[in-house]
């Protein structure tokens, strides 16, 4: 069973940056996509970014393209979300995600952006 733990959330002003990290605990040899979802107050959970095992396939939500960058380090077993030019509408709980069978989720971490 994959275990995911997020870190790096917090409160910032609009226009500032935050970097989220997720530590992945799993047995060696498994290959899967990793990524980030978020749930804003009163809204459904939505995909933010997904990155394939080799990093050659990346998907971003339209709302974060050009501002957020997802990356992974398979040796360190981490996935990172660099968030720049943050907006108030980026305020949400952010969840680390692993495309395993079944899917795995971190507990979530709060990101608050004040305008």
ABEGO torsion letter per residue (X at the ends): XBBBBBBGBEBBBBGBBBBBBBBBBBBBGBBBBBBBBBBBBGBBBBBABBBBAAGABBBBBAAABGABBBBBBAAAGBBBBBBBGBBAAABBBBBBBBBBOBBBBBAEBBBBBBX
